[in-house]
Amino acid sequence: MEIIRAKHSGFCFGVKQAIEATERQIVEAGDKRIFTCGPLIHNKLVTDSLAERGIGVIDKPEDAQAGDVVIIRSHGETKGFYDRAAAAGIELVDATCPFVAKIHSLVNRAYEEGKHIIIVGDCSHPEVIGINGWCENKAVILRNAEEAAASEFDFTDAFVVCQTTIKKELLVQILSVLHAKGICTDVHDTICNATKQRQEACEELSKKVDAMMIVGDRNSSNTRKLYDISQKNCNKSFFVENIHDLPLKELQKCYKIGLAAGASTPECLIKEVIANMSEMITNDTMSMEDFMAEIDASLRLPRTGEIVDGKVHQVTDKEVIVNMGCKKDGILPAEEVTLEEGQKLTDLFKVDDEIQAKVIKTDDGDGGILLSKKKLEINEHWNEINDALENKSIISVKVVRTVNGGVIAAYKEVTGFIPLSQLSDKFVESADEFVGQTMDVRVTRVDQRRGRAVFSHKAVLAEERQKKVAAIWESLHVDDVVEGKVMRFTDYGAFIDLGGIDGLLHISEISWGKLKHPQEVLTIGDTVKVKILSMNEEKGKISLGLKQTTPEPWSVINENYQVGQVVSGKVVQIKEYGAFIELEPGLDGLVHISEVAHKRVTDIADELSIGQEVSAKILEIDEERKRISLSIKETLDAPAEADAE
């Protein structure tokens, strides 16, 4: 079985540029919040990874605040987007693909010259929406030849551009319809070179193989088009979003497997898919060798390293001649037998004795097969390996070298194979880093006769993690206050790492006050002390509280506040009858309209604004109703009375 990767596959220049720009911002942005407008690329593996590192996603500039960093993805944005972002004080990082930016420039210039714009592409695709925004959304957008045929045009000349990821045939079909309708076209073939190369490479490869794997996200337009191209030429075409989608049973029947990947598919996913298919091929090949070996066992001479049985034919002081039932005799020299002092071969062996030995050379120079009893002692090590397999116990091995699909590891005098996928519980790009390491493994397969053993380090790591997680669960209890690290945000809260398992800190449990987003209080990487509110080990869920680690404001009101005290706070709400002042999170006081100023106030908004810091005097504290009455005018000097006339 052979795996062939299409010549052009994986990240294109534009996508790679967007990823690199985002990575730079994560390092350089400091305390600034970072967002992408829409998913950075059409690949959930990548966007989930960015989300875990604190990169948020917004739908429009208004969703961000002044000072925030917003990354424009490779699909590009409308002209209006830039204007609205500038007005909002947002810091833009423009990662628009250069090919897309060129289309924006062409369309904008043509529109200013009064030309009629036609865009060939999907009207719902972000790239097309962005292009249309550079001609004030006045372009005619055609998805296919049928739409072109059904459309009525009030012009006879058109300036034509196209979505970078469409197929060339689609552009040709639509132009044919337009010409038939008498429309003269100024055509700019803006299909990306990378897209053309991927499509051509996929088409060429799909004609030569038994099965095609199209690797990428189903939401990616260019990846879906590769799948469509592949299906036309290869009946066994499969869409692979992750390794769980691999149709391994189907692939076992194929001799040649092709692989193509969309422009938004990360290299790590492509390599992981290839590694898993390679492992399947390795196992399949080994099974076939085993099968063939059984058939021709009686027709071949024993191989080096093989353990053989035979009958003693002749014994001398120097060697034992052994009949093994094949056309050559076995020669067991005295130096390959463990002899006690003064002991001879003739003391140990007699003619017709049954003997077992290990082949160390298939030709001793005189036409015989060289045998060893000493090497057979290695069998003890094999017995230990077999015991480890049966008892599911752990042994330690040393990685000695890399081979195709994994590494060779040694247990004492015995070597075994560790597949690439079993070296770690994480994706392994290169096995070279493991050479020389000693690691604990589980034995998963043993064939002592052929000197084969298969080990797994991943199984040990999984068990260790399971034990660690179980120990953490056992150490935690409801009402415990524990330390954790802020790992990632959602709109409804934050996930806190408690040393190996995550707990959810709901937004309502972060502060005694009201929050719109956890980022108002927390930052990714913060270490916080939280209280365990509830636990469900069966579902793997832990609910946490941060506000519970500090007293509820009303429970200590008399310790911190008294009538007559002058306090500071922020205006958080304005009503017709007064304004609410936040003294601390979860504790508001009301300034009645009559207590705002010494003069008569008819509209409180003329005197106060949301967010304004003010000083006020406490007039009353009603613990039962949880109300605080405040006065701003009591902190102000009364105006001097007018002189009598």
N, C-alpha and C positions, 0 to 999 in steps of 0.2 A: 504494500500500500504506500502511496506517495502523496504528500501534501504540497500543493503549489500555491504560493501567494501571488496575487496580482501585482504587477510591477508598480502600479500607483495605487496606494491604499493608505488610510489613516489621515491624521490631521493635515489639512491644507495650510497654506501660508497664512491666510486671513484668520483662521481659527487659532492657529499656533500663536499668532501675534496677540490675539485677544486674551488668551490664557496667560501669556508672559506679562502683558500689561497688568492683569489682575494680580498676579503673583507679586509684581513690584509694589503695587498699592498696599498689599497686605503687610509688606515690610516697611514701606515709607510713610503710610498715612498716619501713623501714631495713634492718637485717641479719636481721630475722625471716624465717623460711621461710613461704611462703604456699601454701595448698592450696585446692582446691575439692573438696567431697565428691561425687564423680561429675562428669562433664562439666558445665561451667557452663550451657551451652545445647546443644540438639541441632543444632549446626552445626559441621562439622569445620574449616571455614575459620577460624572464630573461635577454637575450642579449640586448633588448631595454633598460631595466632598467640600465644595466651596461654602455651602451653608454651615457645615460643621465648623468651619474656620471663621464664621462670623460675617460672611458676605450675604447681605439681604437682597431681596428681589422686590422691585417696585414696578407699577404699571405705567406711571406717568410722573413727570417732574414734581408735580404738586404733592406727591407722596413723600418727598424728601424735605429736609429743612436746610436753611442757609448754613453753609459751611460743610455740609455732607459731600462726600465724593460719590459721583455716579459714573459708572463705566458704560459707555455706549458699545454694545456688542457688535460683532462683525457684520450682522445684518444691516446695520445703519439705522438712522432715525430721520424723521421729517425735518424740514427747515424750521417749522414752528417749534419743534422740541428744543432746539438750541436757543431760540428766543425766550421761551418760557423758563428754561433752566437759568439763563443769564439774569432774568428779572428776579428769580427766586434766590439768587446768590449761591447757586450750587456750583461746586467745582467739578467740571466735566473732564473725563479721560476718554478721548476719542479712539476707540479700537475698531472703527469701521474698516472692513476689508478694503484695500486699495482699489480692487476691481469694482466694488459697489460704490465707493466714493466717486469713481470716474463716471459711473452712470448718473449719479446725482448732479454732477457738473454738466454733463451733456444735456440732461433733461431740463435743468434750470435755464441754461443758455438758450435752448430751443424754445422754451416757453416764453422767455423774454423777447424773443424774435417773432413771436406770434404764431409759431407752428403748432399743429395739432399732434398731440402725443398719443402713441399706442404702446402699451406695455404688454408683452407676451409673458404670462405667468399666472400664478395663483393669487387671486385678489385678497385672500386671507393670510397669505404668507407675510411675515414681518418685513422681509426685504422689499417686497412689492409695495406694501403700505408705506414704507420709508421713501421709496423712489417717487411714488405718487405725491408725497408731501413736498416735493421740490418743484411741482407745477400747480400748486394750490389745489391738489386733488381733482384736477380737471382731465386727467388722462383716461382714455378708454382702455380697460384691462380685458384681455382675451385669454381664457384658460385653454381653449382648444379650437380646432377647425369648425366644430359645430356651432360654438358661440359666435365665431366670426361670420359664419354663413347666416345666422339668425339675426345679426345686428344690422341696424340701419345707421348709415353714416351721413352726416350733413357736411362732409368735406371730401375733397378729391385728392388731397396731398397729405401724407402722414409721416411723422418722424417716429421710427420704430426702434425700441430697445427691448431687452428681454431679461427675465430673471436669470441670475448666473447659473442656477442649478438645473435648468430645463434641458430636455433632450433636443439635439439638433433637428431631428425629424419633425418635432412639434413646430419649431419656427418655420421650417420649410413649408409645412402643410398650411399654416395660417397665412403666410405670404402668398401662397397660391390662391387662396380664397379671396384675399384682398385685391389681388391683381385681376381676378375674374370679375370683381365688382367695379373695376375701373379706377381703383385707388393707386396713385403713384406713391411709392414708398422710398423714403430715405432710411435705409436699414443700417443699424449699428449692432453687429453680432456681439452682444456683451455676455455670451456664455463664458464662464470662467475656464481658462486653460486647464486648471486642475480638475474641474468637473469633466471636461472633454476627455482628458487623459484617463481618469478613473472609469468613465463609461466605456471607452474604447478597450481598455485593458480588461475590464470585466466581460465585455462581449466576446473578445478573442479567447479568453481563458474558459468561459462557460461552454464554448463549442468543443473543447478538448478533454473535458473531465467527465467523470461519472456522477459527481455530486458537487454542488456549490454551496459554500457557507457565506452569507452576506452578513457581516458583523457591524452592528451599530444600533442606534435607538430608532424605534418605529416612528417617532415624531420628527425624525430628520428627513427632509424632502429629498436630499441628494442620495441618502441611503435607500429610501423606498424606490427611487428610480433605478438604482443598481439592481435591486431585487427584481423589478419589472423586466429589465434587460436580461438578467440571468434566466428567468423563467421561460423566456422565448426560446432559449437555446438548450436549456438543461432542465429536464422534468424534475429531477431531484434537487431543487433549489430550496434552501432553508434560511429563514431570518433568525439570526442569533443575537439577542440582546445581552445575554450573559451565558456562562458555561452551562447553566441548567437547561438552556434551550438546545444543547447539542443532541442531535438524533443519533446516538452512538450505535444503536442496533441497525439503523439504516446504513450507516457508514461502514460497518463491518463487511458489507456485501460489495464495497466499492474498491477499485484498484487505484484510481486517481481522484483526489479531492482538491477542489479549487477554493480559494478564500479571497474575498474582496471586502473592503471596508470603506464606509463613508468618510467624508472630510471632517466630520465631528466625532469620529471614533478614536478614543485614546489608545496609544501604542500598548499600554499595559494590558488592556482588554484583548487586543489582537494576540499578544504573546501568550496570554493565559489560555485562550481558545486553542492555539496551536499546541501548547504544552499538554493540554488535556487530550487532544486527538493523538499526539505523539505517544503519550502513555498507553492509550488504547491500542495503538499499532504495535508498541513494544510487547505488551501482554499477549496480543493476538499472535505475533511472530513466535514468541516463546512457546505458546501452546501448540503451534503447528510443528515446531521443531521437536517437541516432546512426542507428538503423534508419529512423526516420521521416524524418530529414533526407535520407537517401539517396533515398527515394522521391519527395520533393517538391522535390529540388534544382533541377530544370529549370523548376519552376513559380513560383519565388520570386525576388525581387530579392536581391542580395548584402547581407549584414548588416555593420554597423560592425565593423571589426577583421578582416574576412575578406580573404584574399589572392586576387586575381582575375587572370585572363588575358584579354587583348583585343587588338584590332587598331587601329592609329592611323587615325582617320578624317580628322582635320584638325589642322594645327599652326599656331599663331600665336606671337608673341613673349610673350604672356601666359599661354597655356594650350595643352594638348593634349586634343583630343576623342577618346575611346576607345570603340569599339564592342565591347560585352561579350556580345552575343548575347541581351540582354534588352530590355525595352521602354524602358529609360532608358539614356542614354549616360553614360560616365564622364568626369569633368572633372579633369585633372591640372594644377593651377596651377604657375607657375614657382617660387613659394616652397616647393613641396613636392618640388622636384628639386634635387639638389646640383649646382650649376653652378660651374665655374671662372671666374676673373675675365675679363670680356669675352665669356663664352660665352652663347649664346642657345639657346632650346628648338629652334629650327629647325636648329641645328648638331648636335643629338643625335637628333632624331626626324624620320622621313619617313613619308608616307602609306603605309599597309599594313604598317608595321613591327609585329612581334609585341612586345607589352609586358606586363609584370607589375607590379602595384601593390597597395597596400593600401587598403581602404575606410576612410575616417575620418569620413564623414558620408553618410547615405543620401539626403539632399536638400540641395543647395547653395543652395536658395532659388529657383532657376530651373528646377527639374525635373530636374536632373542629379545624379549620384552623385559626391561629392568623393573624389578619390584622392590617394595620397601615395607617392612613391618613397623619401623619406627614412625613413618608418616601416618600409619594407620592409627597411631595413638591420638592423632588429631580428631579421631572419631569421638573421643570424649568431649571435645569442644562442640561437635555436632550434636551429641546427646544433650548437652546443656542448652543448645539452641532449640532442639526439639522439645525439651522440657519447658522452655520459656514459651513456646508456641502453645503447648497443651495447657499449661498452668496460667497462661496470659500474664506472665511475669515480665519485668523490664530488665534488659541487659544494656551495657554500655559498649558503644562501638566508636571507632575512629575513622573519619572520612579520609580516604587515601587518594582518590582521583575522581575526576568527572568523566562521564561517558554520555553517549546520546540518550537523552531522556531522564538523566539523573546522575547519581554518584555511586561509586563503589566504596563500601565501608567494611572495616576489618573487626571481627570479634576473635581475639587471640590469633589463631592460625587460620581462621575461616573468614572468607570474604562474602559479602552479600550486596544486594542492590537496593538502593533507596530511590524510588521514583521522584522526579522533581516536585510533583504535587504533594509528596509526603515528607518533604524536608522541613516545612514550616507550616504554621497555621495562617501565614500571610502569603501573598503572591510572591514567588521567587523569580526574579528576572534572570539572574545568573547564578549557577551553582558554584562558581569558582570561590566565592567568599566562604564556603563551608569546608573547603579542603584544609585538613589539619586539625579540625575541630573534633573533640570527643563529645558525644551526645547519647542520651538515653533513648532507646527505641523499643517498640513492640515488634515481635516477630510475626509476620502475616502469612508467610509461605515458606515451606522447606522442601527441597528435593535433594536429599543427601547423596543419592547415587550419582547425580549429575553435578553435584557441587554447587547447588543453587539455593540461595536464601533471599527473601525479600523482607526489608525492615520498614518501619514507619516511625519517624520522629513526631510527625503531626499528631498521631494518636496519643502520645505521651503528653504533648502540650495541651491537647484538648482535655485530657483527664485532670491535669494540673489546674487548668483554668476552672474546670467544674468544681474541684475541691476548694479552690480559692473563693469562688463565688459562694459556695455552700458555707464556708467559714465566715464570710462577710455577713451573710444572712443570719447566721447563728449569733454573731456578735452584736447585731442591731436589734433594738427594741423600740416599740412605740413610746413616745415622750422623751427618748434620748436626744440630747443635743450633740451633734457631730459636726466635724469639719469636712467640707467638700470643695470641689473646684468647678467653677462655671464653665461648661463645655460648649453649649450651643443654645440659641434662642428660637422660640416660635412665637406667634402672635399671642398664644395663650399662656406662656410661661417660659421657664428656663430649665434645662437639664443639668443636674449637678452630679459630678463623678464622686462617689463615696469610697473610692479606693479600688474599683473594679466593677461596680455596678452603678447604674444611673438611677437617680430619683428625680421626680418632677416637682419643681417649685412653681405652683400655679400663680399666675399674676395677681390673683386676689389674696395670696398668702405672702406676698413680698413686703408690702408696706401697710401700715394702718390707714394711710391715705389712698387716694385713687390714682392709678397709673394707666397710661395708654399703651405702654410697651415696657417690657422688662429692662430695656436698655437705659431707661431713665434712672435706674438705680444701680444696675449691674453692668459689668464688663466681662467679655470672654477672658478667661484666665484668672479671674478673681478667686481668692480663697475666702469662703464665707462659713459662718457657723449657722446651722439650720436645725430645726427641731423635726423629728420624725412624727408625722401626724397619723399615718396608717401604713400597713404593710400587707401585701398579698403575694406570698412567695410562689404560689401556684401559677399566677399570671405574671410574675416577675415585676410587679409594680410597687413603688414606694412613693408616697405623697409626703412632701416636705413643707415646712413653714419657716419663713425668715422673720416675719413680724412678731412671732410668738417668742423670739429670743429677747424682746424688749417689752416693758410693761405697756399695756393698753392705756393710752393717754388719760382716759376718764378714771381709771383705777387709781391713779396717783395725782389726781387733779389738785388736791389740797396741798400736796407737797411742792408743787411747782407754780401754782397760781393762787392769788388772793385778790379780793375786792379792793379796788383802789390802786392796784399795781399797773404800771405803764408797760405795755408789751409791744413787740414788733411782729409784723406779719405781712402776708402777701394777699392782695385782692384776688379771689378765685371765682367769685360769682357776683353778678349785679342784678338786683330785682328792683321793681318799682318802689318797694317800701324800704330798701336798704341794700347794704353790701355785706357779703360774707368774707371774713378774713381768716386765712389759714395760719394758725399760730405754730403748728407743727403737723406732720402727717397724721391724719385721723382726728384732728382737733380744730374745729372752726368756731369763730365767734361772729355775732351779727352786730353791725353798726346800723342802727335805725337811721332813716333819712334825716330825722330831726337831730341826730347826734353827729352829723358830718361836719357842719360848720356853724359858726355863730349867726350867720345870715340865713334867710329862708332859702331852702334848696327845693326846686321843683323837679329837676331832672338830675338824678344822682350821677348819671354818666357825664355830666358837665364837670364834676368834681373829681371822680375816680375812674380808673381804667383797669382792666384785667391785667394781672401781673405786677401792678404797682405795689411797692413796698411802703407801708404806712406804720405809724405809731398810734396806739390807742390805749385808753384807760379802761380797766375792767370795772363795770358798774354792778354786775350781778353774776353769780355762778349758781345755776339751778342743776344740782346733781341728779335729782330725780328725773327731770325731763331732758337732761344732758344738753343744756343750753347756756351759752355765755353771751351776756349783753356787753357791748363795747361802746366807747365814745371817742371819736377823733377830736371833737371840738374841745373836750376837757383837757386835751394836751396842747391846745392853742391859746395864745393870749387873746383876751376879749378886746374887741376894737374900742378905742377911746370914744367916750360919749361926745356928741356934737355940742359946741359952746352955745349957751343960751343966747338968743338974739337980744 
